Amino acid sequence: MVRKYFGMANSAGGLANLMDNNLSGLKTIYTISGDSKKQKTEILDGVLKKAEMSGDVECVISPFDIKCIDAVIIRSKGPCVVDRDCLCGEIAAKNIDLDGENQKRTDISEKEKWAIGKMYKCYDDAKKIHDEWEKIYMKNMDYDKLEAYEKGVLDQLFAGQKGLSGKKNYHRFFGSSTPDGAVNYIDNLTENLAARYFIKGRAGTGKSTFLRRVAREANEKGFDTEIYYCGFDKNSLDMVIVPELDFCVFDSTAPHEMFPKSERDTILDFYEESGLLGTDEKYEKELLDVETRYNQKMAEGMAFLRLFKLYMKEREYYLAKHLNEKEFLMLKDAVIKEVFQN
């Protein structure tokens, strides 16, 4: 099975990067450097196809183009291949330089810098508007009622069970803003779980805070976790998976709203349990104004992200003109062979 997620996300605070955390504990890591994302993806895709035959594999998707790959991780066997440009710091790895050590790098163009800067500014403006949205609900919440409800849910989730570790916590994004819109891999990541809990609520109703409680409770009881942050706000959580207990809890609201598909799916209604029934009707005019302004800013940001992708394609076109296809294919085969010899 191929599990897909993002190691980076286009957030209101700029590019949020959690890639390094997902490489912890791996015995063998290869990094690929070079100007061409297309060439690096072709090698990573070759690794992915071969890895699929040997069991579970993680495929880390690029938030700038969902057809591109940032990393392939074969966690059970150790090897990993990652685009060097996606790392925050230095790690112990063997680097494969596609351009050659003496070849001059092609820097990101001024057009690309301009487009990505405008996108992040739009998302930052949208986040400020979203904060207005949250305040409307927060001032009308019954926190005591919600606290009692959350405690009951936590008791149900863990039911006195104890794990063996609680020390492995992988930090990721299940979704991100991309040139193709808001993309998420919730179904892919949760398809084999025995239980899924869908949190329904409104902005500011404690969904992320509750998910932090789930993660903390899991660790305290000795369970490892996969923690998925909000691609728009890296300080907020959107999903927690506890593999050993075979369940996940996630924020099932726009832009990643989902609905139960089977008996394994349960809704956690934070809107009702927060005492907010009737709030939507009471503040209908104010909420519509905030939603309209928020959507406009997000649409502007998305337009600049699509423009950024076009500028990236221009650079890839230039790089392709100077590619020795035969040498590249030989290098690709050599890399794949070396990865799977370990």
N, C-alpha and C positions, 0 to 999 in steps of 0.2 A: 504494500500500500504506500502511496505517495501522500504525505501530509504537507499541505501548503500553508504558508503564513508569510508575513512581512517582518523583516528584521529592522526596517526603517519605515517611517511614515511621514507624510507631508502634513505637519501640524500647524496650529495657530502660532506656535513659538518657533517655527522654522523646521528644519529637518530633524526629526527625533530618531535617534539611533540606539538600538538595543542589540545590535548584531553580536558584539563581543561576548555577551553573557551566554549566548547559545553555543559558543565554541568551547566553553569550559569543560574540562574533563576528557576532551578528545585526545587520543594518543598521536594521531598523524594529521597534520593540517598542511594543505598546499594553498598558497595564494597565487592569484593570477593578476599581473599588472599589465597595463597597456591602455592606449587611447580608445580603442574600439570596444564599446559595450557589446556590439553585435558579435564580434569574434570571441570575446570572453563567454558570452552566452552559448555560442555554438559548442565550445569545449565543455561547459557545464552541462549542457543538454546531453552531450555524449556520455558524460559520467552518469547522469541521471538515468538514461535508458539502460545502461549496463547494471546500475545499482538496483533497478526495479526487479531484476531477476533474482536478486539475492535476499529479498525481504523488504522490511520497512525502510523507508528513506524520507528525509525531510528536504523539501524544495523551498528555498527562500526566494520570494518573488520581489521584483523591483517595483517600487511605488511610482517610478517615472515611466514605466512601460511594462505592463503585465505579461508581455511576451518575452521579457528578459528575466534572467535568473541572477540573483546575487550570491547564492551559495547552494551547495548540495552537501547534505550531512548524512552519513551512514552511521548513526549513533551506536548501534549494537556492535559494529566491527571497528569503529574508531576513525576511519578516514573521512576527511572533509576537504572540499575544494571551495574556495571563496574568492570573490572579486576583492582585490586588495583595497580598492577605493571605498569599500563599504565598511572598513574597520575604523574604529575610533583611535586605537593606540597600536603599539607594537606587540606582536605575539610571536611565539616560537613557531616558525613555519618555514617551509621551503618555498621560495618564490619562483614563479615561472614568468619571465618577462617576454611578452609577445612582440614587443617593439625592438628589443635588443638594447643592451645597456648604453650604447653610444648614440642611439637615435634620439633626436630632439623631440620632446613631447609637444603635442598640440594642445595648448591651453583652452579651457572653456571660453567660448566667444563672449564678447560684450553683450551680444543679443541674448545669449542664454542667461547670463548674469542678470540682465534687466528683467527678463520674463519671470525668472524664478523669484527675484526680489519683489516684483509686483504681486505675484501670487501669494507669497507669505504675508505681505502687507494686507491684502484683502482678507486672508484667513484670520489675521490678528484683529482686524476690525470686526469680523463676524463673531469672534470669541467675545468681544466686549458687548455686542448686542445680545449674544446668548446669555451673558451674565444677567442682563435685564430680565430675560425670560425666567431664569432660575429664581430671582428675587420674588416674583409674583407668587410662585408656588410656596416658596420657603416661609413667607410670612403668614401663610394660611394652614400650615401643617400641624397635625397633632403628633408631636414627637414621642410622647409617652405611649400612645397607641401603637405607633410604628415599632418602637423599641420592644414592646411585648411580643409583637408579631415576629420580628426578626429572631428573637430568642427561641421561639417555638420552631422556626424553620431550621436554625442551627442545630437544635437538639435532634430534629428529624434527620438532618443530613449526616450527622456523625454518630448518633445513637450509641455513645459510649465506646466506640471502636478505637483501637490504638494501632498506629503504624510502626514501621521499623526505622525510619530515618527522619524525614522532615527537614532535610538539609539541602535538597536539590530543588531549586526554584528557577525555572526558565522564564525569562521575561521577553514578551513578543507583542506583535500586533496581529489581530486576525483580519484587520481591514485597514484601508487607507484611501485617501483621495488620490485618484490616478487620472491620467488623460481619458480613460474610459469611464469616468464617473467614480462614485463611491463603490469600491469592490471589497467583498469580504469572503472569507473561506470558512465560515462557521460550520456549514454542513459537512465539509470535508473533514474538519478537525473533530467533529462530534459524532460522525455517522456510526461509529462502533461502540459508543458509550451506552450503558444500560439505562441511564437516566439523565434527562436534560431539564433544567429549570429555567423558565423564561421569565425574567423580571419585566413587568409592565409598569410604567409610571410616567412621570413628567420630568422635565428638567429641574434639578435641584431637590428631588424627592429622596435622596439617600441611596440610590442604586450603587454608585461607586463605593460609598462608605461601607455598605453591606458586603460588597465583594471583597473589600480589604479585611473585613471581619472573617469571611469564609477562609481566605488565604492564611490569616493569622491563626485561626482555630485549627486548620489542617496541619500547619507546622508544629503547633504546640502539642498536637496529638500524635505527631510522628509521621505525617504524610508529606510526600513531595508534591509539588504543584507546578502547573503551567499557568502563568499569569499573563493575561492579554490586556494591554493598555489601550485606551481610546486613541485612535489614530489622529484625531483632531486636537485632543488635549492630553498630552503625555502624563499629566499629573492625575488623570482619572482612569479607573479600571473599567473594562467592559466585559471580561470573562475570566473565570477561574475554573481550571480542570484539575480534578484530583484523580489521577490515573488509577491508583490502587483501589479506590472506592468506586471507580467506574461511573463518575458523574461529572457534570459541569453545571455552572450557574452563569448566566450571561444576561446582559442588558439587551432586551429585545424591543428596542425602540428605534425610530428612524435615526440614521439612514440604514440600519441593519435590523429592521423589524421582521420578526418571524412569528409563525403561529404553529401550535401543536400539530403534529402529523400522525402520532400514534400514542398508545398508552404510556410509553416511556417519557412523554413530555408533560410537564406540569407548569401551570402559570402561577407566578407569585405577583399578586396585584398590589403594587405599592401605592397606586393612586387611591384605591378604596381604603387600604389599611393605613394610609396617612391622614385619613379624615378629610380628603380633598374633594369628595363628591360635590358637584355643583360649582366648583371653582372655574372650570372652563366656561360655563355659562355666565357666571358673574363678571368675569374679566374678558369676555369675548372680544370686545373692541381693542383693548390693550394688547391682548395676545395675538390678534390678527396683525396689528401694526408691527410688533416685534418679529413675528414669523416672516412677514413680507420683507422687511429690511434685512433680516438674516439670510434669507434665501437669495436675495439680490447680491449680497456680498460674496456668498459661496459660489454663485454662478460666475461672478467676475473672476474670482480666484481660479475656478476651473478653466475659464477661457485662457488665462495666462499660462496655466499648466499645459494645456494643449498646444499653445504657441511654443512653449519651451521644448516640447517633444518634436515639433517641426524643425526647430533649430538644431536639435540633436541629430535628426535625420540628415540635415544638410552636412553636418560634420562627418557622419558615417559614410555619406556618399563620397566625400573627399578622401577619406581614409581607404575606402574600398578600391579607389583608382590606383593606389600605391601598394596593394596587397599582392604578394606572390602566392597564389592559390595553392600551388603544389607544395611549397614549403610549409604553408599553414596547415594543410591536411596531414602532413607527416608529423608536425609538432602536436597536433590534436591527438593523433593515434598514440604517440609516444607518452603523452600526459596520461591518457586513459589507461594505458598499459601499466604505467608506473603506479598509479593510484591503487589499482586492484592487485598489484603484487604484494602489497603490505597486508 
